[in-house]
């Protein structure tokens, strides 16, 4: 028996293949997929049909359903109405082109609406003329420029629009200016992105010539003052979110369990030090790399600010005399910063130890002074943004395996604009003996505050003693005034640590004492910049004669002492500062 079959198309446009074995009892063997968008005007005027979405109908941007009730029932044939009247319809007493506030929204990959008109008077290759022609006529609702056809315009409601996944034409729908804000913002963002990209290329080219240190683009620079007192009690989830939003491109997020294994569960035998921020531990990663892990103390409210500050700031600073951050870790109440490991720990472990001090010969001390100067010069002048450390001291200078210095602990650091010179704060932070007079007495800090701290550090490295532990009661002299007296009397070399004997360069010692005393001048304006200090240390520039320091910092139980906030990394430094004028 032979089988019979034939194809037919229904009134709804559905193709069917009918099949019968006997020539009777026909039944459909195949039906084409019914596309609901093929129904004419399925979404009504100014509605676009997209069969792959639910609901299939949406209003064109700038339009809204004519009847929300009907749309909620799935009846979209009523279509959409304009949300904002066109400017050319509102201001009828002006010419259309003079208003210039209407615009066009681009809709891509469309089956163009019904009832178009062909502008035969325009050239086939003039897209812009098509746009102007439509814009000049307030009745023109949309236009399209179709390849090999030309300019099509619509003067009636746009009906029977369908969105295709591929191909289709671009349709430009007329909208009021206020409805085009988002589109213009996208164009603006695209333009700024292109400009930014070109700027980066130019910066890369210049960097090859200037050999400047690597600069990063992520850090919001969005926060002009890193850290905020309102964030002191930040929730752990909030901090994790904060890190996610500001995650620098090269800052690795470590798994807490891997750090736990690396530090042997924060074993006391791996503890390197203790400070106001919390303890620091030595660790060993699986690949054999040694690390230093700074663990935020859960009882330190201020430590959260320091954690954010140090994480965002130092991760974008790259210099051989700055400690390198490798990553961070946040899990519940645990907040960790992971650094490269410094096998010789901090400078104070040698300088203030009677047995280890001899390891610091003069060449090593001079190299440390010069290295710290280069690091500060980078922060103040050469980095992508000016940074004021605010807590420079001997215990914050780490030493690598070759005794090269690296500035660490950026928890109190501040970024300032290139044009900014002074900042004022109600909260004085730092370490007794290193705080400049204007900062301690008036809360005013600048790069010259770091210069003052550097001067104290230079004189301490030369002498081998803490400035706060030195005071000649019979002469009422503090450490800085004592150093100035020796220099003024031509006896600067007598400041040298006695463990060095005569094994030092007298010219280098005199230069360092001179620079150190200039850096600790009471008036910030009298102090050199770090650029000038570095040039003087390398004998490329001469400096003026320093004035005698007036302010003296001493340990005394006989006078009332003002309290200043302290975030020391070493436990051997007190948190009370006394500044006396003489």
C-alpha positions as CSV (number, residue, x, y, z in Angstrom):
1,X,0.0,0.0,0.0
2,X,1.3,3.4,-1.0
3,X,1.5,6.3,1.5
4,X,0.4,9.8,0.5
5,X,1.4,13.2,1.9
6,X,1.1,16.9,1.1
7,X,2.0,20.2,2.7
8,X,-0.4,23.0,3.5
9,X,-0.3,26.5,5.2
10,X,-3.0,27.5,7.6
11,X,-4.6,30.9,7.8
12,X,-2.3,31.6,10.8
13,X,0.7,31.0,8.7
14,X,1.7,27.6,10.2
15,X,3.2,25.1,7.8
16,X,1.9,21.5,8.2
17,X,2.8,18.2,6.4
18,X,-0.3,16.0,6.2
19,X,0.1,12.2,5.9
20,X,-2.2,9.3,4.9
21,X,-1.6,5.6,4.1
22,X,-4.9,5.0,2.3
23,X,-5.8,8.4,0.9
24,X,-8.3,8.8,3.7
25,X,-8.0,9.8,7.4
26,X,-5.3,12.5,6.9
27,X,-3.4,13.5,10.0
28,X,-0.6,16.0,10.5
29,X,2.9,14.4,10.6
30,X,4.8,17.7,11.1
31,X,4.0,21.3,12.0
32,X,6.4,24.2,11.9
33,X,7.1,26.0,15.1
34,X,4.6,28.7,15.8
35,X,6.3,32.0,16.5
36,X,3.9,34.2,18.5
37,X,5.8,37.3,17.2
38,X,4.7,36.5,13.7
39,X,1.1,37.5,14.6
40,X,0.7,41.0,13.1
41,X,0.9,43.7,15.8
42,X,1.4,41.2,18.6
43,X,2.8,43.9,20.9
44,X,0.9,46.9,19.6
45,X,2.3,50.3,18.8
46,X,5.8,51.0,20.1
47,X,6.1,47.5,21.5
48,X,8.9,45.1,20.5
49,X,8.3,41.4,20.4
50,X,11.1,38.9,21.3
51,X,9.9,35.3,21.3
52,X,12.8,34.0,23.4
53,X,11.8,36.1,26.4
54,X,8.9,36.0,28.8
55,X,6.8,38.0,28.5
56,X,7.5,38.3,24.8
57,X,6.5,42.0,24.6
58,X,8.4,45.0,26.0
59,X,7.9,48.7,25.4
60,X,10.6,50.6,23.7
61,X,12.8,52.6,26.1
62,X,11.0,55.9,26.8
63,X,7.5,54.3,26.5
64,X,5.2,52.5,28.9
65,X,2.2,50.2,28.6
66,X,-1.0,51.9,27.6
67,X,-2.9,49.7,30.0
68,X,-1.0,47.9,32.7
69,X,-4.1,45.9,33.5
70,X,-4.2,44.5,29.9
71,X,-0.5,43.8,29.9
72,X,-0.7,41.9,33.2
73,X,-3.3,39.6,31.5
74,X,-1.0,38.9,28.5
75,X,-2.9,41.2,26.1
76,X,-0.2,43.4,24.6
77,X,-2.1,44.6,21.5
78,X,-2.9,47.9,23.0
79,X,0.8,48.7,22.8
80,X,2.7,51.5,24.5
81,X,2.5,55.3,24.9
82,X,5.3,57.9,25.2
83,X,6.4,58.6,28.7
84,X,7.8,62.1,28.0
85,X,6.4,64.4,25.3
86,X,8.8,65.4,22.5
87,X,10.3,68.8,22.9
88,X,9.3,69.8,19.4
89,X,5.7,69.1,20.4
90,X,6.0,71.1,23.6
91,X,7.6,74.3,22.2
92,X,5.7,74.8,19.0
93,X,6.7,78.5,18.6
94,X,10.3,77.5,17.8
95,X,11.8,75.8,14.8
96,X,12.4,72.1,15.2
97,X,16.1,72.2,14.6
98,X,16.7,75.2,16.9
99,X,15.4,73.3,19.9
100,X,17.9,70.4,19.4
101,X,16.7,68.6,22.5
102,X,15.1,65.6,20.9
103,X,17.3,62.7,20.0
104,X,17.2,59.1,18.7
105,X,17.5,55.8,20.5
106,X,19.2,53.0,18.5
107,X,17.4,49.6,18.4
108,X,19.5,46.8,16.8
109,X,18.5,43.7,14.9
110,X,14.9,44.5,14.3
111,X,12.2,43.6,11.8
112,X,11.4,47.2,10.9
113,X,7.8,48.4,11.7
114,X,5.0,48.7,9.1
115,X,4.0,51.8,7.3
116,X,7.4,53.3,6.4
117,X,8.0,55.9,3.8
118,X,11.0,55.9,1.4
119,X,12.9,59.2,1.1
120,X,13.8,59.0,-2.6
121,X,15.2,62.5,-2.6
122,X,18.2,61.5,-0.5
123,X,21.4,59.9,-1.8
124,X,21.8,56.2,-1.0
125,X,25.0,56.7,1.0
126,X,24.1,59.6,3.2
127,X,23.1,58.2,6.6
128,X,23.5,61.6,8.3
129,X,21.1,63.2,5.9
130,X,18.5,60.7,6.8
131,X,18.8,61.6,10.4
132,X,18.6,65.3,9.8
133,X,15.6,64.8,7.5
134,X,13.7,63.0,10.3
135,X,14.9,65.4,13.1
136,X,13.7,68.4,11.1
137,X,10.1,67.1,11.0
138,X,8.4,66.8,14.3
139,X,6.0,64.2,12.9
140,X,8.8,61.8,12.1
141,X,8.7,59.1,14.7
142,X,11.7,57.0,13.6
143,X,14.1,56.4,10.7
144,X,16.3,53.6,9.4
145,X,19.1,53.5,6.9
146,X,18.9,50.2,5.1
147,X,21.8,49.1,2.9
148,X,21.2,49.1,-0.8
149,X,17.8,50.7,-0.2
150,X,18.3,54.0,1.5
151,X,16.5,56.1,4.0
152,X,13.2,54.9,5.5
153,X,11.1,57.1,7.9
154,X,8.0,56.6,9.9
155,X,5.3,59.2,10.5
156,X,2.8,56.9,12.2
157,X,2.9,54.7,15.3
158,X,5.6,52.0,15.1
159,X,3.8,48.7,14.9
160,X,4.8,45.1,14.3
161,X,8.4,45.3,15.5
162,X,10.2,42.1,16.2
163,X,13.7,41.5,17.6
164,X,15.9,39.0,15.9
165,X,18.8,37.1,17.5
166,X,20.9,37.9,14.5
167,X,20.7,40.0,11.3
168,X,17.9,42.5,11.1
169,X,18.1,46.3,10.8
170,X,19.0,49.2,13.0
171,X,16.0,51.5,13.9
172,X,16.4,54.9,15.4
173,X,13.4,55.9,17.5
174,X,12.8,59.6,18.4
175,X,12.8,60.3,22.1
176,X,12.8,63.4,24.3
177,X,16.2,64.5,25.6
178,X,15.5,63.4,29.2
179,X,14.9,59.9,28.1
180,X,18.3,59.6,26.5
181,X,20.3,60.2,29.6
182,X,21.4,56.6,30.0
183,X,22.4,56.3,26.4
184,X,24.5,59.4,26.6
185,X,26.1,58.2,29.8
186,X,27.1,55.0,28.0
187,X,28.6,57.0,25.1
188,X,30.4,59.2,27.6
189,X,31.8,56.2,29.5
190,X,32.9,54.7,26.1
191,X,34.6,58.0,25.2
192,X,36.3,58.3,28.6
193,X,37.4,54.6,28.4
194,X,39.0,55.3,25.0
195,X,40.7,58.4,26.3
196,X,41.9,56.5,29.4
197,X,43.3,53.8,27.2
198,X,45.2,56.2,25.1
199,X,46.5,57.9,28.2
200,X,47.8,54.6,29.5
201,X,49.6,53.9,26.2
202,X,51.3,57.4,26.4
203,X,52.2,56.8,30.0
204,X,53.9,53.5,29.1
205,X,55.9,55.1,26.4
206,X,57.1,57.9,28.7
207,X,57.9,55.4,31.5
208,X,60.4,53.7,29.2
209,X,62.3,57.0,28.9
210,X,62.0,58.2,32.5
211,X,62.4,54.8,34.1
212,X,59.9,55.6,36.7
213,X,58.7,53.1,39.2
214,X,55.7,50.9,38.3
215,X,52.5,52.7,38.8
216,X,49.1,51.2,39.4
217,X,45.6,52.3,38.3
218,X,43.3,50.6,40.9
219,X,42.8,52.4,44.1
220,X,40.1,54.4,43.8
221,X,42.1,57.5,44.5
222,X,38.4,57.1,44.9
223,X,39.2,57.5,48.7
224,X,41.2,60.6,49.4
225,X,41.7,59.8,53.0
226,X,42.3,56.1,53.5
227,X,40.4,54.9,56.5
228,X,37.5,56.5,58.4
229,X,36.6,56.6,62.1
230,X,33.1,55.5,61.2
231,X,34.5,52.2,60.0
232,X,36.3,51.4,63.2
233,X,33.6,48.9,64.2
234,X,33.3,47.5,60.7
235,X,31.7,44.0,60.5
236,X,33.8,41.3,59.0
237,X,31.5,40.8,56.0
238,X,31.7,44.6,55.4
239,X,35.5,44.5,55.4
240,X,35.5,41.5,52.9
241,X,33.2,43.5,50.7
242,X,35.5,46.5,51.0
243,X,38.4,44.4,49.9
244,X,36.5,43.1,46.9
245,X,35.6,46.5,45.7
246,X,39.2,47.8,46.0
247,X,41.0,44.6,45.1
248,X,44.4,45.7,43.4
249,X,45.3,43.7,40.3
250,X,48.4,42.1,41.8
251,X,47.2,41.6,45.4
252,X,46.7,37.9,46.1
253,X,43.9,36.7,48.4
254,X,45.3,33.9,50.5
255,X,43.3,31.0,51.9
256,X,43.2,31.2,55.7
257,X,43.9,27.4,56.1
258,X,47.1,27.8,54.0
259,X,48.3,30.6,56.2
260,X,47.5,28.5,59.3
261,X,49.7,25.7,57.9
262,X,52.4,28.1,56.9
263,X,52.7,29.6,60.4
264,X,52.2,26.2,62.2
265,X,48.9,27.6,63.6
266,X,50.6,30.8,64.6
267,X,53.1,29.0,66.8
268,X,54.9,31.1,69.4
269,X,58.2,29.8,68.0
270,X,57.3,31.6,64.7
271,X,56.5,34.9,66.3
272,X,58.6,37.7,65.0
273,X,57.3,40.7,66.9
274,X,54.3,42.4,68.6
275,X,52.9,45.8,68.2
276,X,49.7,47.8,68.7
277,X,48.4,46.4,65.4
278,X,48.9,42.8,66.5
279,X,51.6,40.1,66.3
280,X,53.7,39.2,63.3
281,X,54.6,35.6,62.4
282,X,57.1,33.9,60.1
283,X,55.6,31.4,57.7
284,X,56.6,29.0,55.0
285,X,54.4,28.5,51.9
286,X,54.2,25.0,50.3
287,X,56.5,26.1,47.4
288,X,59.2,26.9,50.1
289,X,58.8,30.7,50.1
290,X,59.2,32.4,53.4
291,X,56.6,35.0,54.4
292,X,55.8,37.4,57.2
293,X,52.2,37.4,58.4
294,X,50.8,40.4,60.2
295,X,47.7,39.3,62.2
296,X,45.2,42.0,63.2
297,X,44.4,41.9,66.9
298,X,40.7,41.3,67.3
299,X,40.7,43.7,70.3
300,X,42.2,46.6,68.3
301,X,39.4,48.7,66.9
302,X,41.7,51.1,65.3
303,X,43.6,48.2,63.7
304,X,40.8,47.7,61.2
305,X,41.5,51.2,59.8
306,X,45.2,50.4,59.7
307,X,44.5,47.1,57.9
308,X,42.4,48.8,55.1
309,X,44.9,51.6,54.8
310,X,48.0,49.4,54.6
311,X,46.4,46.9,52.3
312,X,45.2,49.4,49.7
313,X,48.2,51.7,49.9
314,X,51.3,49.5,50.0
315,X,49.9,47.1,47.4
316,X,50.2,49.8,44.9
317,X,53.7,51.1,45.9
318,X,56.7,49.4,44.4
319,X,60.3,50.4,45.3
320,X,63.3,48.4,46.4
321,X,63.4,50.3,49.7
322,X,59.7,49.6,50.6
323,X,58.6,46.3,52.0
324,X,56.6,44.3,49.4
325,X,53.1,43.1,50.2
326,X,52.3,39.7,48.7
327,X,48.6,39.6,49.6
328,X,46.0,39.5,52.4
329,X,43.5,37.1,54.0
330,X,40.1,37.7,55.6
331,X,38.1,35.0,57.3
332,X,35.5,35.8,59.9
333,X,37.4,37.8,62.6
334,X,40.8,37.0,61.2
335,X,42.4,39.8,59.1
336,X,45.9,39.1,57.9
337,X,48.5,40.9,55.7
338,X,51.2,38.8,54.0
339,X,54.6,40.3,53.3
340,X,57.9,39.2,51.9
341,X,60.0,37.8,54.7
342,X,62.9,39.9,56.0
343,X,65.5,37.5,57.5
344,X,67.2,40.2,59.5
345,X,64.0,41.5,61.0
346,X,63.9,45.2,61.9
347,X,66.8,47.7,62.4
348,X,66.1,48.2,66.1
349,X,66.9,44.5,66.8
350,X,70.5,45.3,65.9
351,X,70.9,49.0,66.8
352,X,69.6,48.7,70.3
353,X,71.2,45.4,71.2
354,X,74.7,45.6,72.8
355,X,75.7,42.3,71.3
356,X,74.4,42.7,67.7
357,X,75.2,46.4,67.3
358,X,78.7,45.7,66.1
359,X,77.3,44.0,63.0
360,X,76.2,47.4,61.9
361,X,79.6,48.7,60.6
362,X,79.7,52.3,59.2
363,X,79.3,51.2,55.6
364,X,76.1,49.3,56.5
365,X,74.7,52.2,58.6
366,X,75.5,54.7,55.8
367,X,73.8,52.4,53.3
368,X,70.7,52.2,55.5
369,X,70.5,56.0,55.8
370,X,70.7,56.4,52.1
371,X,68.2,53.6,51.4
372,X,65.6,55.0,53.8
373,X,66.1,58.4,52.1
374,X,65.5,56.9,48.7
375,X,62.4,55.2,50.0
376,X,61.0,58.4,51.4
377,X,61.8,60.3,48.3
378,X,59.8,57.8,46.3
379,X,56.8,58.2,48.6
380,X,56.9,62.0,48.6
381,X,57.9,62.6,45.0
382,X,58.2,59.6,42.6
383,X,55.2,57.4,43.4
384,X,51.8,57.7,41.6
385,X,50.5,59.7,44.5
386,X,52.2,61.6,47.3
387,X,52.3,59.5,50.5
388,X,53.1,60.7,54.0
389,X,54.2,57.8,56.2
390,X,53.6,59.5,59.6
391,X,55.3,56.7,61.6
392,X,58.8,56.5,60.4
393,X,61.1,55.1,63.1
394,X,63.9,52.6,63.6
395,X,61.6,49.7,64.4
396,X,59.7,50.2,61.1
397,X,62.9,49.8,59.0
398,X,63.2,46.1,58.0
399,X,66.5,44.6,56.8
400,X,66.8,42.0,54.0
401,X,69.5,39.3,53.8
402,X,72.0,41.9,52.6
403,X,71.1,44.4,55.3
404,X,69.4,46.6,52.8
405,X,66.6,48.7,54.4
406,X,62.9,48.6,53.6
407,X,60.4,51.0,55.0
408,X,57.4,49.1,56.5
409,X,54.1,49.6,58.5
410,X,51.9,51.9,56.4
411,X,48.9,51.6,58.7
412,X,49.1,55.4,59.6
413,X,50.1,56.6,56.1
414,X,48.1,59.2,54.3
415,X,47.7,59.9,50.6
416,X,47.6,63.6,49.7
417,X,47.1,65.5,46.5
418,X,50.2,66.7,44.6
419,X,49.0,70.3,45.3
420,X,48.4,69.7,49.0
421,X,51.1,70.7,51.4
422,X,49.5,70.6,54.8
423,X,46.9,68.5,56.5
424,X,45.2,69.0,59.8
425,X,44.0,66.3,62.1
426,X,42.3,66.2,65.5
427,X,44.1,63.0,66.3
428,X,47.9,62.9,66.6
429,X,49.3,59.5,65.8
430,X,52.9,58.2,65.7
431,X,55.7,57.3,68.1
432,X,57.2,59.3,70.9
433,X,60.5,60.9,69.8
434,X,59.8,61.0,66.1
435,X,56.8,63.3,65.9
436,X,57.5,66.8,64.6
437,X,56.7,69.8,66.8
438,X,54.0,71.2,64.5
439,X,52.2,67.9,64.3
440,X,52.5,67.2,68.1
441,X,51.4,70.7,69.1
442,X,49.0,71.6,66.4
443,X,48.0,68.4,64.6
444,X,49.4,69.7,61.3
445,X,51.3,67.2,59.2
446,X,53.0,67.3,55.8
447,X,55.9,65.6,54.1
448,X,58.1,67.7,56.3
449,X,56.7,65.7,59.3
450,X,58.3,62.6,57.7
451,X,61.5,64.6,57.1
452,X,61.7,65.4,60.8
453,X,61.3,61.7,61.7
454,X,64.0,60.8,59.1
455,X,66.4,63.3,60.8
456,X,65.8,61.7,64.2
457,X,66.4,58.2,62.6
458,X,69.6,59.4,61.0
459,X,71.1,60.6,64.2
460,X,70.0,57.5,66.1
461,X,71.7,55.2,63.4
462,X,74.9,57.2,63.8
463,X,74.8,57.1,67.6
464,X,73.3,53.7,68.2
465,X,71.0,54.9,71.0
466,X,67.3,55.9,71.3
467,X,66.8,59.6,71.4
468,X,64.1,59.3,74.1
469,X,66.5,57.4,76.4
470,X,69.2,60.1,76.2
471,X,69.3,63.2,78.4
472,X,72.1,65.1,80.1
473,X,70.4,66.5,83.2
474,X,73.5,68.4,84.3
475,X,73.4,70.4,81.0
476,X,69.6,70.2,80.5
477,X,70.3,68.8,77.0
478,X,68.2,66.3,75.0
479,X,69.6,64.1,72.3
480,X,68.9,66.5,69.4
481,X,70.4,69.5,71.2
482,X,73.4,67.4,72.2
483,X,74.0,66.4,68.6
484,X,73.7,70.1,67.5
485,X,76.3,71.2,70.2
486,X,78.8,68.6,68.9
487,X,78.3,69.7,65.3
488,X,78.5,73.4,66.2
489,X,81.7,72.9,68.1
490,X,83.3,70.9,65.2
491,X,83.1,67.6,67.1
492,X,80.4,65.9,65.0
493,X,82.3,62.6,64.8
494,X,82.0,62.3,68.6
495,X,78.3,61.4,68.0
496,X,79.4,58.1,66.4
497,X,78.6,54.9,68.2
498,X,81.6,53.9,70.3
499,X,81.4,50.2,69.1
500,X,82.7,51.4,65.7
501,X,85.9,52.8,67.2
502,X,87.8,54.6,64.5
503,X,86.3,52.5,61.6
504,X,84.2,55.1,59.9
505,X,84.5,57.8,57.3
506,X,84.6,61.1,59.0
507,X,83.4,63.0,56.0
508,X,80.4,60.8,55.6
509,X,79.6,61.1,59.3
510,X,79.8,64.9,59.2
511,X,77.5,64.9,56.2
512,X,75.0,62.6,57.9
513,X,75.0,64.7,61.1
514,X,74.6,67.8,59.1
515,X,71.6,66.4,57.1
516,X,70.1,64.9,60.3
517,X,70.2,68.2,62.1
518,X,68.7,70.1,59.1
519,X,65.8,67.6,59.1
520,X,65.0,68.1,62.8
521,X,64.7,71.9,62.6
522,X,61.8,73.2,64.7
523,X,60.3,75.2,61.8
524,X,59.0,72.9,59.0
525,X,60.0,75.5,56.4
526,X,63.6,75.3,57.5
527,X,63.8,71.5,56.8
528,X,64.9,70.3,53.4
529,X,62.7,68.2,51.2
530,X,63.7,64.5,50.8
531,X,65.0,65.4,47.3
532,X,67.4,67.9,48.9
533,X,68.3,65.6,51.7
534,X,69.1,62.8,49.2
535,X,71.3,65.1,47.1
536,X,73.1,66.3,50.3
537,X,73.8,62.7,51.3
538,X,75.4,62.0,47.9
539,X,77.4,65.3,48.1
540,X,75.6,66.7,45.1
541,X,74.3,69.7,47.1
542,X,75.4,71.8,50.1
543,X,73.0,72.7,52.9
544,X,72.7,75.7,55.2
545,X,73.9,75.7,58.8
546,X,71.2,74.1,61.0
547,X,69.7,76.1,63.9
548,X,69.8,74.7,67.4
549,X,66.7,72.5,68.1
550,X,64.5,74.2,70.7
551,X,62.1,71.3,71.4
552,X,63.4,68.5,73.6
553,X,61.8,65.1,74.0
554,X,62.7,63.3,77.3
555,X,61.6,60.7,79.8
556,X,60.5,62.4,82.9
557,X,58.2,61.5,85.8
558,X,58.3,65.1,87.2
559,X,56.1,66.8,84.7
560,X,52.6,66.2,83.4
561,X,52.8,64.5,80.0
562,X,50.3,64.9,77.2
563,X,49.0,61.6,75.7
564,X,49.3,60.9,72.0
565,X,47.8,58.0,70.1
566,X,50.5,55.3,69.5
567,X,50.6,52.4,67.1
568,X,54.1,51.0,67.7
569,X,55.2,47.9,65.9
570,X,57.7,47.1,68.6
571,X,56.8,46.8,72.3
572,X,59.9,48.6,73.4
573,X,58.6,52.1,72.6
574,X,56.3,53.9,75.0
575,X,53.1,55.7,74.1
576,X,53.6,58.9,76.1
577,X,55.2,62.0,74.6
578,X,56.5,65.0,76.3
579,X,57.6,68.1,74.4
580,X,59.3,70.9,76.2
581,X,60.2,74.4,74.9
582,X,63.5,75.8,76.0
